Amino acid sequence: MSQMSITFTSQADVLETVVEVLSKHKKDDYYAYERGEYWYIGIGSRSSLVIDSKGQTVTVNNESGQESRSIDGSSIADIAREFTNNLTSGFRIFGQAGFNYAAHILEQKYTPGNWPLLALFVPRIELALHRHTITLKGVDEEVKALYDSIQNSTGIPPFQNAQPIHTEDRVNYIERIENALFDISAGYYKKVIPSRTVEIPHKVNMPATLLSGRRSNNPARSFSLNHAGYRATGFSPELVVSVNNRRITTEPLAGTRSNIGTKEEVEKLREELLDDPKEIVEHVISVREAITELQQLCPRDTVKVEDLMSIRTRGSVQHLGSRVTGILSPEKDMWDAFDVLFPSITASGIPKHAALEAIQRLEDQPRELYSGAIIMIEDSESFEAALVLRTVFQDQNRAWIQAGAGVISQSNPQRELMETHEKLASIAPFVILDVPT
């Protein structure tokens, strides 16, 4: 099959173009990923790798067919390296890593969910959108068809307005926080992030939710995916890790207040966040842990805190955020970096190993992709993973949203419950149900 690339201009709104493309391809596998002023979309599977929820089987699909085999003691990182190193297509690789990926590579006991531990995806068609410029790449007849579809756009398909999703606590989250505080007082760990879920009793229109939510959020990264029967759309507040020409970056966020209200009310909450001892302690120990993790990957003298405890607004909430960087050691690669920094400290806890074990006890069901990562690999020197929070999830059995709060010894259970409400307000009001208009 011959390949082609087309670059052309479009005066349409970029976000609306993304949503229209995804809506027309919602029966295909796809990933959409926003970084800065760019959107990247992959449609249709040229090649994919899926590691099952138990970490026992790897399945590779490509143009030659499908092959499944036992992992047989191989590391997930080595399997991912083999898959990515064998690709010479020149396409970006998109993917996802479930929360239990970390427990698996640490050889902890965990309850498997349904979603894969790791999935990677090479598209048949790739789009890059920047302002008024669109580049399409892929199989020539498919590229031509997509080009014609964009040029002859009929606009975004109609959809119903968002329906209210009630985010009250139905799982006795206060009790989870109290159990975590007991563990902390006993010295089992210093910080943990227990979460709670809110079930959605209907299927979700993911492209419409992307449009609705992105117009009201200012995330670090946005994404929407439909891969192997699993769907998610979210507005990531932070990076787990990026590696670019061996420069490694992680951006922990810890410390939260609402960003809803009048200008004066939001400013008062901002000052409260900057002065709250609990929030400051939670943030500082997260930054210190990020430094320790980067020192496992980088020469110590290259690790730097480039931004400390600045305010990052993320839709309905504002956070304390920092940026920690280093230069990856010559013997390390992107997958080494991912295995050390995943999952984010700010979605698991400190020490990470003990916090992961605690989450398995504190929560009554697997997290699936929540607090996992969305991955984009551009080439052998460019890798990034965005933290999966502020996200709506859907599989064959259920749809839901989820949020957590960081618990340390100074935590107040009622305040932590309120923090989950504040975070859910970044996604709950924007979920569009998949019902006829």
Secondary structure, DSSP 8 states (H G I E B T S, - for coil): --EEEEEEE--S-HHHHHHHHHHHTTTS-EEEEEETTEEEEEEEEEEEEEE-TTS-EEEEEETTEEEEEE-TT--HHHHHHHHHHT--S---EEEEE-THHHHHHTT------SS-SEEEEEEEEEEEEETTEEEEEEEHHHHHHHHHHHHT-----------------SS-HHHHHHHHHHHHHTTS-SEE--EEEEEESS-B-HHHHHHHHHTT---SEEEEEEETTEEEEEEE-SEEEEEETTEEEE--EEEEEE--S-HHHHHHHHHHHHH-HHHHHHHHHHHHHHHHHHHTTS-GGG-EEEEEEEEEEETTEEEEEEEEEEE--TT--HHHHHHHH-S-GGGSEESHHHHHHHHHHH-SS--TTTT-EEEEEEETTEEEEEE--SEEEE-SS-EEEEEE--B-TT--HHHHHHHHHHHHTTTGGG--B----
